[in-house]
Structure formats: C-alpha cells, structure tokens
C-alpha cells in the first residue's frame, strides 16, 4: 500500500525535536500554536532546517484570524516568504481571503509567483470560503499546489468534513493536493483517512502546558501521543 505522508504542525525547536523522533514525513513550522500558528522567527527556521532533512514547510501568517490583509501587511508576508524560500523551505503556507471570504486571487497569485523553489500551500482559511468547489478551482488557477482543510467543518465535525474532502479529491485531486487536518485525534484518525481518500494527513498531537511563572498556557507537541498516532497511520498501510 502507498505510504501515507504524515505532516506535523510544530511551534518550537523542542517540538521539532519531538516530531522527528517519530515516523513522520513533513513538518509545518510555526510559532504560537495557541494562536493557530504564526510566522516563525528566522532563527527558529534556521535551527529547524539544521536539525532535520525532512520536508519543512513554513507558515507565513503575521497575526491570528483570517481577515483580509492590507497591502503593507501583505508586502511583509511576501518578504518573509521570499526569505524562507531562498534558504531552504520546502513549502510556504499562507492564505489570503477577500471581504466576501472568497480566495483573494490577486494576492494568492502574487505569493505563488514570488516563490522560486518552495511549494505554495494554502492554509485553513480555505474552510471559510462559502463555496469550496469554487475556491478549489481558483487555487488551481492561481498555481497553489496543496491546501490544508477540514472540509469546511469545525474541529468537532472533522469526520463530516472528511467526506467533503473526499469529494474534492475526486473532482480536483489531479491538480491540487488536499491535506486533511484540523482536529485529527485518536478517535477520528482512521475514519478521516478513509473518508477523505487522501494519501496524507496533518496532525499536531498537542499537549497543553501551564507555565507556573506566567500562569499562561502554551501548546507543545507530545512525542508519546504523536508516536501512537503515527503507529495507527502506519497500521493502515499493511
């Protein structure tokens, strides 16, 4: 059976170390997972790139939320994307919507055209689009190669969303990769893989830590939980 590619969302150098200790294929590098993942620092990127030769895709997201980006903010995103692209990122993860929650095709094209080597990847802003078929076609026209999605559903509806992903794979899978993610856990993993018909999966295997000094909460990659999830994925390949 074809190997299922496991992508792990991480937010720190410790998370990178924990992720690569497991049987994964790809890392999505962020910071501030508790905010949904933001652009990592350049120092973190370089440290992660030195730590592993596994595929490394980098989030370019200057703030939380998916509200439209103004020109100055988007120019900053282009600069960050160019930096990571030129220094060994395998993919750039971004998402640009307009006021109608449709794909901002102008900004998306500009981001795609700015990349020389890295794969252009659209993040879960896709799930806010009112028509996922239309959004898929627009991403294809813009040159995006992969989209992270929960099928337009919330985290606790991921199984239902996986059915929609399966339909999108059937219609557009030869032109656009669909990466199921957003709430994958021990309870739904196998069903999401089966229903989405995808050959890849996005997970974080997060654990919430309470900082006794600041009283703040942060999310980290749990290597024990991730190893278990990976084993479950690999069991489907036999």
N, C-alpha and C positions, 0 to 999 in steps of 0.2 A: 504494500500500500504506500501511496505517496506520503512523504513526511509532512506533517503539519507544522508550519512555521509559528513559533511562539514568540510574540513580542511582549516585552515587559516595560511598563511605564515606571521610571525611577525619578527621584528628586534630589539625590545627593551622591557623593562619592561612595559612602557606605552602602547605599542602595545598589550602585553599580557592582560593587564587590559581591554583595549578596546575590544579585541576579546572575552574574557569570559563574557562580558556584553551582548553578542549576543547569539543567539541559534545555537551554533557551537558544534562540536563533538571532534575536534582534532586540536592541534596547532603544526605547524612546526617552531621550534625556530632557528633563525639565528641572525647574526648581519650584518650590511651594506647591506641592501636590494638594495641600489642604485648600488651595485656591483654584484647583482644577488643572494646575500645571502652567507655569510661566517660562519665559525665555531663561535658559540657564546662563550663569556667568561664563565669560570666556575662559577663566581659569578652570572652572569645573569641566568645561568641554575638553580642554587640553589634557587634564588629568584623566578623564574618562577615555579619551582616544588613546592615550599611552597605556592604559590599563588593559584594554581589550582590542582584539582584531575583529570581534563580532560586529555585525552590521549595527551602525549607530545613526539613528535619525534624531534630529534636534528640533524641539519646539521653538517656534518664533511667535510669541504671544506676549505683548507688553503689559497686559492687565487682564484681570478676570472679566468674565462676561463676554458676550458675542456682539455687542453693539457695534455699529459701523465705525470704521477707522477714518479719521480725518487725514488730510494729505500729509501733514507733518508727522503724524504718528505712523502712517504707512511708510513714509520715506525712511523712518528709523527702522522699521521692520525689514525693508529691503537691504539696508546697510548691514543689519545683523545676519540676515540670510546669506548675503554675499560673503561675509567673514567666515561663517561656518562652512559654506560651500567650498571656499578656496583652501580650507585647512583640513579637509578630510571627512566631512559629514557625508553619510551615505544618503540622507534624505532630509528635507526641510518640511516640517509640519506646520501648517498655517490654516487660516480660514477667514474669508472676507465675505461679509454679507452686506446688502444694501438695506435701506429703510423698510422695504417690503419683506425682509427676511429671505430674499432670494440671493443666489450667488452673485456677488459683485464681480461681474465678468471682466471689467476693466482692470481692477486691482489684481484679480486672480491671474489674468494674462501677464500682467507686468511682473508678478512674482515668478511665474513659470519661466518667462523669458530672461529673468535675471540670473537663473541658475545655470551653471555650466556643466556640472557633474552630478550634483545631488538630485535625487528623485523628488518631484513636487508632490506633496501629500496633503490632502485637505482633512482637517480635524472635525470634531463632532459638531461644529457649527452647522454642518450639513443637516443634522437632525432637526434643526429649527425651520428648515425650508418647508413651505406648505405643500410642495409637490416634489417628491423625491425622484420621480422619473424625470421631470424637467431639470432638476438640479443635476442629476447624473449626466444627462445629455450636455448640459452647459459645462460641467467639469471636463468632459471629454473634449469638447470644442476648445477649451482653454489650455488643454495639454496636461491636466492633472493625471497622475498615474495610479494613485491609491487614495481611498477615502476611509477614515475611521468612522464607524457608525453603529448605533444601536437600533437601526431601522426606524428612526423617528420616534422611538418609545423611551420612556423613562427607565431608570435603573431596575426598578422592580417589575418592569414589563419586558425585560430583555428577551425572554423566550418568545413572546408575541412578535417582538421586533425581529428576531432571527428568521421568522417565516417571511417577513418582508424583505430581509436581506437576501434570502434565497431567491425570491422573485427578481430582485435587482441583478443578482449574479447571472440568472438565466437570461435576462434581457441585455445586459451590458458587460458581462464578465470578460468578454474577449477584448474589451477596450479599456476597462477600468477595474482595478482590484478593489474588492470590498473586504475590509478588515473588521470583523465583529468585535465589539468591545463596549465597555461602559457598564460595569456591574457583573462581570463574569466571576462566578464563585463556585464553590464545591457542589452546590445544589443544582446549578443550571448549566455547567460547563459542557457536558456531553450532549445535552439537548440543543444547546446553541450551535455547537459544531455540526450536529446532524441536520438541523433545520435550515441553517444558513448555507449549507453546501460549500462552505469556504474552506480553503486549504491553509488558512492562517487564523490566529486568534490573538487578541490583545488583552493582557491582564496586568494587574498591579500587585495583587496579593498583599495589600496594605495592612498595616497594623497601626493603631493609634497610640502614640506615646504622650504621656503627660509630663511636661517639664516642671519639676518641683521648684525650680528657681523662679521662672517667669509665670508659672501657672498657665502656660499656653499649651495647646495641643498641636502636635505635628504628626504627619503620616510618614511611615517608613515601610520599606519592602521587608516582609517577613520571610527569611530564607526557608524556614521549615514549611510554612504554608505554600510557598512557591514551589518547592520541591515536590510536594504532594500533588499540586495542580498539574505540574509538568508530567508526573508519572501517570496521572489519569489521561492526559492527552496522548502520551506515548502508547498507552494500553489500547487505544483505538486504532493504532497503526498495524497491529499484529494480525 
